[in-house]
Structure formats: structure tokens, C-alpha cells
Amino acid sequence: MKELNEIRFNGSNVLLKDNLVKGSIIPEQVSELTRDITIQEDTVIEGAVYAHRLEIQNGDCELRGAVFTQLELYVNADAKGNIVFRKSVGSVDTIASRASGCQLTFQSDINAKSVTLYNAFVAGSIYADEVVLDNCVVIGGVFATQGIEMNNCIVGTFNTPTVSIDGTVQLLLPSAFSIEKMVVATGAKFYNLSLADLGSLYKGMPQAPESGRVVLDVDADEVRTTLTSEEMQKTLRSYTIVGKVLAADLIDTDKFQNHFLLAAAALGPQLLKTYDLGPDKDGKTAVLSFDRLREFFFGILRGTVAVQDMQGNFSINEVAQKYQ
């Protein structure tokens, strides 16, 4: 990023370009509660931001404090460069980005009424009424009170009344939940990565032969649970690989190091030191840096990092010997 000019202001609207804001942009009087903030390009804001509407027209842009808007947070569809939110982002109404040409990163949680993201990496979780994700990675969960739409995404888990998927959708945790039956577009694929050897993939090493992604069949792998109280009855659907427990119990999943990868991706900005997974295929240290983790998970999403399919074969003799 080019050298930035420090700026101070107290006007009703804020326009930022090639600027470094050393502090926060917080209203100091009632008239500033309706202040709009527009970031044109090349801007760093070190403190928290409160705006009526926040528009990001282009990168590079870094917001290091928490962000909250009364109306919306909007990233222009033709935005380029890197756009990074270091801490939690919230809005009373909308958080939206349909920009395919920028690298959008949220290093913490997102909370809004409506969330629409394209080509975004979210280290935390998303909480909203309605969520639309296209070509996104969410390390945490996606929790919606009304519905979720996903196309070519990796998410930790989800919980929502209604969900629809298209393309290839992959889960990082064993289970996800909905109330209504999942709507699956023609040709869509649904996988679970909780038994994949992500640690070896990250280091460029061969995957453990007993590891792999598990294909989820929306009908066969759906577990229905009915919750009943004196006032109401509710059915919850779980899309889970718990039915594969018998085969999975033969696997030492700790050696996959998946939990280190997920924890480092989710907590990266808060960790006091940098961790690693040991030597990679070239003998170099496989450092768990946030940028490298982002690149790794998007590699899985795009297919440049190939996760093998888990083989469904196992020996019943191995099971018997394990419990003798």
C-alpha cells in the first residue's frame, strides 16, 4: 500500500482516499449519527467506525477496529484489491458485497439483518435473518433465523429454518441443521470435510489413506428429531456423518491436525504467537499464518487443493480386534 496521509475531520460526511485515520470515527454529537462514510481507495482506519452508511468503492482498505452501520455496509461490485475487517462487523440492516475482483476478508464475526457476500473469507461466524453466500469460506457457523442460500461454499456448520445449496458445498464440522428439508439444486454436491486430512494437505504431504471427504446424501444422512413442549412441537433436521462413526472410529483423527488449522484460522488475529504444523514436504516450517490459511481453504474451494474421497471399505476384523 502506498504512503498514506493522516486525516482528522468532524464533518457530516466523510470521504477517504489515500488516508490514514489514527483514531476512531465515532459520532460526537447528534448531527453526526446520520454521517455517511465513503472509502474510495487506499485507506487504513485504526479505530472503531460508526456510520449511517459505509461504502467501500475500492481497495486496498483495512479497518482495524469494530464496525457498525445503521443502514448498510456496502462494497461496490467492481471493487479491486484487498479489503480487510480486523474485528467484528455489524449492521442494523444490510452487509453486502458482490465484488468478484477483490479479496474480501472478515477476521471476526458478522451480525446483520441481511448478509450477502461473494468471494469472501470469514474467520468467525455469521448471524443474520437471511444469508446469501457465493464462493465463500466461513470457518465458523452460519446462523440464520429465516434462510440461507449457498453456492460453492465451505462453512463450518449452519443452523436455519430453510437452506438451499448449489454447486459444491462442504462442511468443516460433523453436523449442520435446518427445520425444513434442504433444497438441493440439480447437480449440486454436498460434502463433509471433518474426516479429511487437512493437516497433510496444508503441508503438501500425502493424505492418510483412511482419510477423506465424505459425501452427504440429503435423504440418507438426514436425521430427524422432534422436540416437544407443552405449547408446541418442532422438527429439527440434522445433516450429519454420525452414521459413519463405526468406520471413523478406526481413524486417529488427531493426527490430521484439523483442529489446529480451524483454531488458527478462527483465532489468528487474537493469537499472541504464530504456530506451525511442523515441517512440510520441502522440509520448511508449515507456519499457520492467516494469509496462508485463507489461501489454503480457497484452494480447497476452487479444487486446486484436492481432497480425496473417503473409501467406504473397512474390515470387521479390525473392529473386533480394536475392542478385544
C-alpha positions in Angstrom: 0.0 0.0 0.0 1.3 3.5 -0.8 2.2 6.1 1.8 -1.0 7.4 3.4 -1.8 10.9 4.6 -3.1 11.3 8.2 -6.5 12.9 8.3 -8.7 14.5 11.0 -12.3 15.5 10.5 -15.6 16.4 12.1 -17.9 17.0 9.1 -21.3 15.5 8.4 -20.0 13.1 5.7 -16.5 11.6 5.3 -14.7 10.8 2.1 -11.5 8.9 2.4 -8.8 8.3 -0.3 -5.1 7.7 0.4 -5.8 8.4 4.1 -4.7 7.0 7.5 -7.1 7.6 10.3 -5.2 7.2 13.5 -8.3 7.0 15.8 -11.9 6.1 15.6 -14.7 7.6 13.5 -17.4 7.8 16.2 -20.2 10.4 16.4 -19.5 13.2 19.0 -22.9 15.0 18.5 -26.4 14.1 17.4 -25.9 15.5 13.9 -23.1 13.0 13.2 -25.4 10.0 13.9 -26.5 10.2 10.2 -23.0 10.6 8.9 -22.1 8.5 5.8 -18.6 7.3 5.2 -17.2 6.6 1.7 -13.8 4.9 1.2 -12.6 5.5 -2.3 -9.3 3.6 -2.1 -6.0 3.1 -0.2 -7.3 3.7 3.4 -6.5 2.5 6.9 -8.7 3.2 9.8 -7.1 2.2 13.1 -10.0 2.6 15.4 -13.7 1.7 15.5 -16.2 3.0 13.0 -19.8 4.1 13.4 -21.7 5.2 10.3 -25.2 5.6 9.0 -23.9 4.1 5.7 -20.4 2.8 4.9 -19.5 2.4 1.3 -16.2 0.9 0.1 -15.6 1.7 -3.6 -12.2 0.1 -3.9 -9.2 -1.4 -2.1 -6.7 -1.5 -0.6 -8.6 -0.9 2.6 -8.1 -2.0 6.2 -10.4 -1.4 9.1 -8.7 -2.4 12.3 -11.5 -1.7 14.8 -15.1 -2.8 15.1 -17.5 -1.5 12.5 -21.2 -0.7 12.9 -23.7 0.9 10.5 -27.3 2.0 10.9 -28.3 1.4 7.3 -25.8 -0.7 5.4 -22.2 -1.7 4.8 -21.7 -1.9 1.0 -18.8 -3.0 -1.2 -19.0 -1.9 -4.8 -19.4 -4.7 -7.3 -16.4 -3.5 -9.3 -14.1 -3.1 -6.3 -10.5 -4.4 -6.6 -7.6 -5.0 -4.2 -7.7 -6.2 -0.6 -10.4 -5.2 1.8 -9.9 -6.4 5.4 -12.0 -6.1 8.5 -9.9 -7.0 11.6 -12.7 -7.1 14.2 -16.5 -7.7 14.4 -18.8 -6.1 11.8 -22.4 -5.3 12.4 -25.3 -3.5 10.8 -29.0 -2.9 11.7 -29.9 -3.7 8.1 -27.6 -4.9 5.4 -24.0 -6.1 4.8 -23.4 -6.7 1.1 -20.6 -7.4 -1.3 -21.0 -8.8 -4.8 -17.4 -7.9 -5.8 -15.8 -10.7 -7.6 -12.5 -8.9 -8.2 -11.5 -8.0 -4.7 -10.1 -10.1 -1.8 -12.6 -9.6 1.0 -11.7 -10.8 4.5 -13.5 -10.7 7.8 -11.3 -11.7 10.7 -14.2 -11.9 13.2 -18.0 -12.3 13.4 -20.6 -10.6 11.2 -24.0 -9.6 12.5 -26.8 -8.0 10.4 -30.4 -8.4 9.3 -29.3 -9.4 5.8 -25.8 -10.6 4.7 -24.9 -11.1 1.1 -21.3 -12.0 0.3 -19.3 -13.1 -2.8 -15.7 -14.3 -2.7 -15.3 -13.6 1.0 -13.3 -15.3 3.8 -15.0 -15.1 7.2 -12.8 -16.3 10.1 -15.7 -16.1 12.6 -19.4 -16.8 12.3 -22.3 -15.1 10.5 -25.5 -14.2 12.4 -28.5 -12.8 10.4 -32.1 -13.2 9.3 -31.2 -14.0 5.7 -27.8 -15.1 4.4 -26.6 -15.4 0.7 -23.1 -16.8 0.2 -21.4 -17.3 -3.2 -17.9 -18.6 -3.5 -17.2 -18.0 0.2 -15.3 -19.7 3.1 -16.8 -19.4 6.6 -14.6 -21.1 9.3 -17.3 -20.7 12.0 -21.0 -21.2 11.6 -23.8 -19.6 9.5 -26.8 -19.0 11.7 -29.9 -17.5 10.1 -33.4 -17.0 11.6 -35.1 -17.2 8.1 -33.0 -18.8 5.4 -29.6 -19.5 3.9 -28.6 -19.8 0.2 -25.1 -21.2 -0.6 -23.3 -21.7 -3.9 -19.8 -23.2 -4.0 -19.0 -22.6 -0.3 -17.1 -24.0 2.6 -18.7 -23.4 6.0 -18.1 -24.8 9.5 -21.7 -25.6 10.1 -25.2 -23.9 9.7 -28.4 -23.7 11.6 -31.5 -22.2 9.9 -35.2 -22.9 9.1 -34.6 -23.2 5.4 -31.5 -23.8 3.3 -30.7 -24.2 -0.4 -27.4 -25.2 -2.0 -26.0 -25.1 -5.4 -22.6 -26.1 -6.8 -20.3 -27.7 -4.2 -21.0 -27.1 -0.6 -18.6 -28.5 2.1 -18.8 -28.7 5.9 -15.9 -28.5 8.2 -17.7 -29.8 11.3 -19.6 -33.1 11.6 -23.2 -31.8 11.5 -25.4 -29.0 10.3 -29.1 -28.2 11.0 -32.3 -27.0 9.4 -36.0 -27.1 10.1 -37.3 -27.6 6.6 -35.8 -30.1 4.2 -32.8 -28.8 2.4 -33.3 -27.7 -1.2 -30.6 -29.1 -3.4 -30.2 -27.8 -7.0 -29.7 -30.2 -9.8 -26.0 -31.3 -10.0 -25.2 -29.8 -6.6 -22.8 -31.7 -4.3 -22.7 -31.8 -0.5 -19.6 -33.0 1.4 -18.3 -33.2 4.9 -14.5 -32.5 5.5 -14.3 -33.3 9.2 -12.6 -36.6 8.4 -10.3 -35.2 5.7 -6.6 -35.0 6.4 -6.3 -31.2 6.1 -3.0 -31.1 8.0 -1.2 -33.1 5.4 -2.8 -31.2 2.6 -1.7 -27.9 4.2 1.9 -29.2 4.4 1.8 -30.6 0.8 2.2 -34.2 2.2 0.3 -37.3 1.0 -3.1 -37.7 2.7 -3.7 -40.5 5.2 -5.2 -43.4 3.2 -8.1 -43.8 5.7 -9.0 -40.1 5.5 -11.1 -38.1 3.0 -14.2 -36.1 2.4 -17.5 -37.8 3.0 -20.3 -37.4 0.5 -23.5 -36.4 2.3 -26.8 -37.7 0.9 -29.5 -35.3 2.0 -32.1 -38.1 2.2 -30.0 -40.9 3.7 -27.8 -38.8 6.0 -30.7 -36.7 7.4 -31.6 -37.3 11.0 -34.9 -36.0 12.1 -35.5 -35.1 15.7 -38.9 -34.0 17.1 -38.7 -31.5 20.1 -41.9 -31.3 22.1 -43.1 -28.9 24.8 -46.5 -28.2 26.3 -47.1 -25.4 23.9 -45.6 -26.6 20.6 -43.8 -29.4 18.7 -40.8 -28.7 16.4 -38.9 -31.0 14.0 -35.2 -30.4 13.5 -33.2 -32.0 10.7 -29.6 -32.8 11.1 -27.3 -33.4 8.2 -24.5 -35.4 9.8 -21.9 -38.1 9.3 -22.7 -39.7 12.6 -23.8 -42.8 10.7 -20.1 -43.2 9.6 -18.9 -43.4 13.2 -18.1 -47.1 13.0 -15.6 -46.6 10.2 -14.4 -43.3 11.6 -13.6 -44.9 15.0 -10.8 -46.8 13.3 -9.1 -43.5 12.5 -6.8 -41.5 14.7 -8.3 -38.1 13.7 -5.9 -36.2 16.0 -3.0 -36.8 13.6 -5.0 -35.0 10.8 -4.4 -31.7 12.8 -7.6 -30.3 11.5 -8.4 -28.7 14.9 -5.2 -26.7 14.8 -6.0 -25.4 11.3 -9.5 -24.3 12.2 -8.5 -22.7 15.5 -5.6 -20.8 13.9 -7.9 -19.6 11.1 -10.7 -18.5 13.5 -8.4 -17.0 16.2 -5.5 -15.9 14.1 -5.8 -12.1 14.8 -6.1 -12.8 18.5 -3.3 -15.3 18.9 -0.2 -13.9 20.8 2.2 -16.1 18.8 2.4 -17.8 15.5 2.1 -21.6 15.5 3.1 -24.2 12.9 2.3 -27.8 11.9 6.0 -28.9 11.7 8.0 -29.5 8.5 6.2 -29.5 5.1 7.1 -31.6 2.1 10.1 -29.4 1.4 11.4 -29.5 4.9 10.3 -26.0 5.7 8.1 -25.0 8.6 4.4 -25.0 7.8 3.5 -21.8 9.5 -0.2 -21.2 10.4 -0.4 -17.6 9.1 -3.7 -16.1 8.4 -3.0 -15.2 4.8 -1.7 -18.7 4.1 -4.8 -20.3 5.8 -7.0 -18.2 3.7 -5.2 -19.3 0.5 -5.4 -22.9 1.6 -9.2 -23.0 2.2 -9.9 -21.2 -1.0 -7.6 -23.7 -2.7 -9.9 -26.5 -1.4 -13.0 -24.4 -2.6 -11.6 -24.0 -6.1 -10.3 -27.5 -6.4 -6.6 -26.6 -6.7 -6.1 -28.4 -3.3 -7.6 -31.8 -4.0 -9.2 -33.6 -1.1 -9.6 -37.3 -1.7 -12.9 -39.0 -1.2 -13.1 -41.3 1.8 -13.3 -45.0 0.9 -16.2 -46.7 2.5 -14.5 -50.0 3.0 -13.3 -51.3 6.3 -12.6 -54.7 7.9 -15.0 -56.0 10.5 -12.0 -58.0 11.9 -10.2 -54.7 12.6 -13.3 -53.5 14.5 -13.4 -56.8 16.6 -9.6 -56.6 17.4 -9.9 -52.9 18.4 -12.4 -53.8 21.2 -10.8 -57.1 22.4 
